[in-house]
Amino acid sequence: MVHVVTLVTPAEDSALEPLVLETARWLDVSVSWLQADRAADIIVPSRLLDRVESVLADVVGDHAVDRAVQPIHGRRKKLLVGDMDSTFITVECIDVLAARAGLGDKVAAITARSIRGELNFSDSLRERVGLIKGVPESLLQDTWDHDIATTPGAKTLIATMRQHGAITALVSGGFTWFTQRVTAQVGFDIHHANTLLTENGVLTGKVAEPILDRDAKRTFLNQIAREYGLSPSETITVGDGSNDCAMLSHAGTGVAYHGVPAAVAAADMAVDHGDLTTLLFFQGYSKAEFARPD
């Protein structure tokens, strides 16, 4: 079996070339550039696989380089399932909503502990939603208009995978009010999240049950894969928090995106430096294959 080592840097002027060439020299293998001085594939026969990590540690070291080591066959996936908060958007929706209601610090502290896996997600979500009881529903729109930004590379990732025939889905422990808007803006095919309950123009302090948690994310991944006749090996997932661990570990390729330690441990590979287009390079797409988002 042939493996591929993919090295990716956040910017084109990052002097990746000498690191790539030195890695290839130590392994005595060939290099294929996906984007000049930004992303490269190094093809490695399985007999050399046990040398890869030590060579990368010596050559790449602490440079701002994201790396993936995987079998070259089957790395381009047919289904992507991605987390929303702090993955496809740059914030946690409930935190910025709470901040607009004057409850930011209190809610954000609970969110941070939940992301790290220190609290049960469902219980922590009920607690956070309870704190914003009575907040005007109009603050949801204010939050969307002023606080929500898509993550760099998000639209290109989704547009490229869809252009090449993949299904893309957004799944979140957050709220459908936001996922439906992110889905429309970024270009996902499907979205699934929790429902924030309102009454007479204000938040009730409750979320519809059952709550979509880490196990529900994995179930959603399996459900969509079955619907499209795909095996787990044909799927890729991406997320940042402990609530994403089940879907990260279950997918053919799980990617921790600027993730907490629990997510990194559950995933097959991690993006610590680059934007979401790194997932395209990891799948073997060249820059020339990137789609232009609408």
C-alpha positions as CSV (number, residue, x, y, z in Angstrom):
1,M,0.0,0.0,0.0
2,V,1.2,3.5,-0.9
3,H,0.8,6.3,1.6
4,V,1.0,10.0,1.1
5,V,2.4,12.7,3.4
6,T,0.7,16.1,2.8
7,L,2.3,19.2,4.1
8,V,0.3,22.5,4.1
9,T,1.1,26.0,5.2
10,P,-1.3,28.9,5.8
11,A,0.3,31.2,3.2
12,E,2.2,31.0,-0.1
13,D,5.3,32.9,1.2
14,S,6.0,30.5,4.0
15,A,9.1,28.9,2.6
16,L,7.6,25.4,2.6
17,E,9.7,24.2,-0.4
18,P,12.9,23.6,1.5
19,L,11.0,21.6,4.2
20,V,9.3,19.5,1.6
21,L,12.5,18.8,-0.4
22,E,14.4,17.9,2.7
23,T,11.7,15.5,3.9
24,A,11.6,13.9,0.5
25,R,15.4,13.6,0.4
26,W,15.5,11.9,3.8
27,L,12.9,9.4,2.6
28,D,14.3,9.2,-0.9
29,V,10.9,9.6,-2.5
30,S,9.1,11.9,-5.0
31,V,7.1,15.2,-4.4
32,S,4.0,16.4,-6.1
33,W,3.0,20.1,-5.6
34,L,-0.6,20.9,-5.0
35,Q,0.1,24.6,-4.8
36,A,3.5,26.1,-5.2
37,D,5.2,26.7,-1.8
38,R,2.0,26.1,0.0
39,A,0.9,22.5,-0.2
40,A,2.7,19.3,-1.4
41,D,2.2,15.6,-1.5
42,I,5.1,13.3,-0.7
43,I,4.5,9.7,-1.9
44,V,5.7,7.1,0.6
45,P,5.8,3.3,0.1
46,S,4.5,1.4,3.1
47,R,7.9,0.0,3.8
48,L,9.1,3.6,4.8
49,L,6.0,4.4,6.8
50,D,7.7,3.8,10.2
51,R,10.3,6.5,9.4
52,V,7.9,9.2,8.5
53,E,7.1,10.6,11.9
54,S,10.7,10.8,13.0
55,V,11.7,12.5,9.7
56,L,8.8,15.0,10.0
57,A,9.8,15.7,13.6
58,D,13.4,16.4,12.6
59,V,12.7,18.4,9.4
60,V,9.3,20.2,10.0
61,G,9.5,20.4,13.8
62,D,7.6,23.5,15.1
63,H,7.2,25.2,11.8
64,A,3.6,26.4,11.1
65,V,2.9,23.4,8.9
66,D,-0.2,21.2,9.0
67,R,0.4,17.6,8.0
68,A,-1.5,14.4,7.2
69,V,-0.3,10.9,6.7
70,Q,-2.7,8.5,5.1
71,P,-3.2,5.8,2.4
72,I,-3.3,7.6,-1.0
73,H,-6.1,5.4,-2.3
74,G,-9.6,6.6,-1.3
75,R,-8.6,9.9,0.4
76,R,-10.9,12.0,-1.7
77,K,-14.3,11.7,0.1
78,K,-17.9,11.6,-1.1
79,L,-19.5,13.0,2.1
80,L,-18.4,15.8,4.3
81,V,-20.1,16.5,7.7
82,G,-18.9,19.6,9.5
83,D,-19.5,21.2,12.8
84,M,-20.7,24.8,12.8
85,D,-19.6,26.8,15.8
86,S,-15.8,27.6,15.8
87,T,-15.5,25.4,12.7
88,F,-17.5,26.8,9.8
89,I,-18.1,30.0,11.6
90,T,-15.6,31.8,13.7
91,V,-17.6,32.1,17.0
92,E,-19.9,30.2,19.3
93,C,-23.4,31.4,18.5
94,I,-24.8,31.1,22.0
95,D,-21.9,33.1,23.4
96,V,-22.2,36.1,21.1
97,L,-26.0,36.0,21.5
98,A,-25.6,36.0,25.3
99,A,-23.1,38.8,25.1
100,R,-25.7,40.9,23.3
101,A,-28.0,40.2,26.2
102,G,-25.4,41.2,28.8
103,L,-24.7,37.6,29.9
104,G,-21.6,36.9,27.8
105,D,-19.1,36.0,30.5
106,K,-21.4,33.7,32.4
107,V,-22.5,31.7,29.3
108,A,-19.1,31.7,27.6
109,A,-17.5,30.1,30.7
110,I,-19.9,27.2,30.5
111,T,-19.4,26.9,26.8
112,A,-15.6,26.7,27.2
113,R,-15.9,23.9,29.8
114,S,-18.4,22.0,27.5
115,I,-16.1,22.3,24.5
116,R,-13.2,20.9,26.5
117,G,-15.4,18.0,27.6
118,E,-15.6,18.9,31.3
119,L,-19.4,19.1,31.3
120,N,-22.1,16.9,29.8
121,F,-23.1,18.7,26.6
122,S,-26.9,18.3,26.9
123,D,-27.0,19.5,30.5
124,S,-24.7,22.4,29.8
125,L,-26.8,23.5,26.8
126,R,-30.0,23.5,28.9
127,E,-28.2,25.6,31.5
128,R,-26.9,28.1,28.9
129,V,-30.3,28.4,27.2
130,G,-31.9,28.8,30.5
131,L,-29.7,31.8,31.2
132,I,-31.0,33.6,28.1
133,K,-34.7,33.2,29.0
134,G,-36.6,36.3,28.1
135,V,-34.1,37.6,25.6
136,P,-36.0,39.2,22.6
137,E,-36.0,37.0,19.5
138,S,-34.9,40.1,17.5
139,L,-31.4,39.6,19.1
140,L,-30.9,36.5,17.0
141,Q,-31.0,38.7,13.8
142,D,-28.7,41.3,15.5
143,T,-26.3,38.5,16.3
144,W,-26.3,37.2,12.8
145,D,-25.9,40.6,11.2
146,H,-23.1,41.8,13.5
147,D,-21.3,38.9,15.1
148,I,-21.3,35.9,12.7
149,A,-18.5,35.4,10.2
150,T,-17.8,32.3,8.1
151,T,-14.4,30.7,8.6
152,P,-11.8,31.5,5.9
153,G,-11.8,28.8,3.3
154,A,-15.3,27.5,4.2
155,K,-17.1,28.5,1.0
156,T,-14.2,27.2,-1.2
157,L,-14.1,23.8,0.6
158,I,-17.8,23.3,0.2
159,A,-18.0,24.5,-3.4
160,T,-15.1,22.4,-4.5
161,M,-16.4,19.2,-2.9
162,R,-19.9,19.7,-4.3
163,Q,-18.4,20.5,-7.7
164,H,-16.7,17.1,-7.6
165,G,-19.8,15.3,-6.6
166,A,-19.6,15.1,-2.8
167,I,-22.5,15.6,-0.4
168,T,-22.0,18.3,2.3
169,A,-23.8,18.5,5.6
170,L,-23.7,20.9,8.5
171,V,-24.4,19.5,11.9
172,S,-24.4,21.5,15.1
173,G,-25.2,21.3,18.8
174,G,-26.2,24.9,18.3
175,F,-29.5,26.1,16.8
176,T,-31.3,25.7,13.5
177,W,-32.0,29.5,13.4
178,F,-28.2,29.8,12.6
179,T,-27.5,26.6,10.7
180,Q,-30.1,27.3,8.1
181,R,-28.5,30.7,7.4
182,V,-24.9,29.3,7.4
183,T,-26.1,26.5,5.1
184,A,-27.5,29.1,2.6
185,Q,-24.4,31.3,2.9
186,V,-21.7,28.7,2.7
187,G,-23.6,26.3,0.3
188,F,-24.2,23.1,2.2
189,D,-26.7,20.6,1.0
190,I,-28.1,19.6,4.4
191,H,-28.2,21.0,7.9
192,H,-29.2,19.6,11.3
193,A,-29.2,21.2,14.7
194,N,-31.2,21.9,17.9
195,T,-34.3,24.1,17.9
196,L,-34.3,27.1,20.2
197,L,-37.8,27.7,21.5
198,T,-39.5,31.1,21.4
199,E,-42.9,32.4,22.4
200,N,-44.5,35.8,21.9
201,G,-41.3,37.2,20.5
202,V,-38.9,36.1,23.3
203,L,-36.8,33.1,24.1
204,T,-38.4,30.7,26.5
205,G,-35.2,29.5,28.0
206,K,-35.7,26.0,26.6
207,V,-34.5,24.0,23.6
208,A,-36.5,21.3,21.9
209,E,-35.8,17.7,23.1
210,P,-34.1,15.5,22.4
211,I,-31.0,17.5,22.2
212,L,-28.5,16.9,19.4
213,D,-25.3,15.9,21.2
214,R,-22.1,14.1,20.3
215,D,-23.9,10.7,19.8
216,A,-26.5,12.3,17.7
217,K,-23.8,13.8,15.5
218,R,-22.4,10.4,14.8
219,T,-25.9,9.0,14.2
220,F,-26.5,11.8,11.7
221,L,-23.3,11.0,9.9
222,N,-24.3,7.3,9.6
223,Q,-27.9,8.3,8.5
224,I,-26.7,10.5,5.7
225,A,-24.0,8.0,4.6
226,R,-26.7,5.2,4.4
227,E,-29.1,7.5,2.5
228,Y,-26.5,8.0,-0.2
229,G,-25.2,4.5,-0.2
230,L,-21.8,5.4,1.2
231,S,-19.5,3.5,3.5
232,P,-17.9,5.2,6.6
233,S,-14.5,5.1,4.7
234,E,-16.0,7.4,2.1
235,T,-16.8,10.2,4.7
236,I,-14.8,13.0,6.2
237,T,-15.8,15.0,9.3
238,V,-14.4,18.2,10.8
239,G,-15.0,19.8,14.2
240,D,-13.2,21.5,17.0
241,G,-14.8,20.4,20.3
242,S,-15.4,17.3,22.5
243,N,-18.9,17.2,21.2
244,D,-17.5,16.3,17.8
245,C,-15.4,13.4,19.0
246,A,-17.8,10.6,18.1
247,M,-18.2,11.7,14.5
248,L,-14.5,12.4,14.2
249,S,-13.5,9.0,15.3
250,H,-16.2,7.2,13.2
251,A,-15.6,8.8,9.8
252,G,-13.2,7.6,7.2
253,T,-11.2,10.7,7.9
254,G,-11.8,12.8,11.0
255,V,-10.2,16.3,11.1
256,A,-9.8,18.4,14.2
257,Y,-9.9,22.0,13.2
258,H,-8.0,24.2,15.6
259,G,-9.4,21.7,18.1
260,V,-9.3,21.1,21.8
261,P,-7.1,18.1,22.9
262,A,-10.0,15.7,23.1
263,A,-10.9,16.5,19.4
264,V,-7.3,16.1,18.3
265,A,-7.1,12.8,20.0
266,A,-10.2,11.5,18.4
267,A,-9.3,12.7,14.9
268,D,-7.1,11.2,12.3
269,M,-5.4,14.5,11.5
270,A,-5.5,18.1,12.7
271,V,-5.5,21.6,11.2
272,D,-3.7,23.8,13.6
273,H,-2.4,26.6,11.3
274,G,-4.3,26.8,8.1
275,D,-7.9,27.6,7.0
276,L,-10.5,25.1,5.8
277,T,-9.0,24.7,2.3
278,T,-6.4,22.6,4.1
279,L,-9.0,19.8,4.0
280,L,-9.0,20.0,0.2
281,F,-5.2,19.6,0.1
282,F,-5.4,16.7,2.6
283,Q,-7.8,15.0,0.1
284,G,-5.4,15.6,-2.8
285,Y,-7.1,18.5,-4.5
286,S,-4.7,20.8,-6.2
287,K,-5.2,24.6,-6.1
288,A,-6.1,24.5,-9.8
289,E,-9.1,22.2,-8.9
290,F,-10.5,24.6,-6.3
291,A,-14.0,25.9,-7.2
292,R,-14.9,29.6,-7.1
293,P,-17.7,30.1,-4.5
294,D,-20.9,31.8,-5.7
